[in-house]
Amino acid sequence: MDHNEEDLHHVTITAFGPKAEIEIDGARIETSAVRAYNVSHFAGEKPEIVLHVADREEAQWSGLARVAVVDLPDPGPAAAVFLDAIDPEVLERAALTRPDLGTEPYSLTKAMLTQLGEWARGL
């Protein structure tokens, strides 16, 4: 089937709380194949939908709806920059003073990982 990038297709997105059903020209897109979607429409331009693929190896797409399938960047380099900026003494002190620090094996490691996650989310 030939498609022109300028062709528009009928897209239906029905959101149910944290889940959504997506159809392109009446064909349902498997919800497990899409991790997220963005819809934008600027004045004077055609609407655009960006689907973020959950598992690129198993995703199958047929047809176009001015849809761009994006491959999210590898989080490794950003995580490395974040971890390089961590002061080990500050991390250890923060983990040791956490109220959820337990006494079971690996509880300090768990507390450190929890602390790093909170810092990464800006908490």
N, C-alpha and C positions, 0 to 999 in steps of 0.2 A: 504494500500500500504506500503510495507516494504522499508525502506531506510537504507543504510549503511552510516555512517558518512563520509566515504571516497568517496562516489559517488559524481561525479560532475554533475551539471545540467546546461542547457543553460540559461543564464541570459542576458537580454537585458535592458539597461538603455538608454533612449533617453531624453536628457535634453533640455528644451526650456526656456532659461533664468532662472527664479526662480522656474520653475516647471519641473517635470520629469515624464516620463512614465516608469514603471518597469514591466517586464514580466519574469516569471520563468517557464521554459519549455513550453512557449507559453501561459501560463495563466497570464492574466493581474492582477496586484495587485492594488487594489483601492487606488488612490493617497491620498485620505483623511485619509487612515489608516497609512500612513508613514509620519512622521514629518521630518526625515532626513535619509540619508544613507551614508555609508563610504565604499569605495572600496580600498582594499590593496592587493598588490602582491609582495612578497619578493622573491628574487632569490632563486631557488631551492624548493620553496613551492607552494602549490596550491593557486589560488586567493581566497579571502574571501570577502564577502559582509556582512555588519552589517546594519540592518534596525532598525531605532528607531521608535517605535510604537507611533502613535499620541494618540490613545484612546484604551488602553489595553482591556477594557471591551467589545468593539465591533469589535476588530480585529480578522479576521479569516485567517488562513494560512493553505495551503495544500502543502505538498511536501517540499523538502529541496534543497538548492543550496549552500551548505556550508554557509548558512545564519544563523547568530546569531541574535535573536530578543532580544534587551536589554531593560531593564526597567531603565529609568534614575533615579538617586538618588533624594530623596526628597530635594528640595531646602531650606526647612525650617531651618535646622540646620546651613547651611552656611549663610543664611540671618540673623539669630539670632546673629551669631558671628560678622557679618558686623555691624549690628545695635548696638550691645553692645560696639563697638569701637567708635561710634559717640559721639563727645562732643556736648551736647545740645546747649551750648552757641555759638559754632562755626556754627552749623547748623542754628540756629536762625539768626545769623548775616549774613550768606551767603544768606538765603532766603529773608531777609529784603532788601538786596542790589541788588537783581536780577532785571534786567530791565523789565522782564515780570511779575513782581508782580502787580496784579490788585487790585481793590477796591471792587470787588464783594464779596459776602459771601464765605467763605472758601478759599479765594485766598492765604492766608498765608499757609494753609495746602497744597494747590496745589503746591505752590512754594517750600515748604519743600520736598514734594514727588519728584518733578522734580529734585531738588538738589541732593537728595539721589540717584536717578536713575543715574544721571550724575556721581556722585562719584563712584557708583558701576561699571559703565562702564569705569572708569578711565579717565573721561573727566574733 
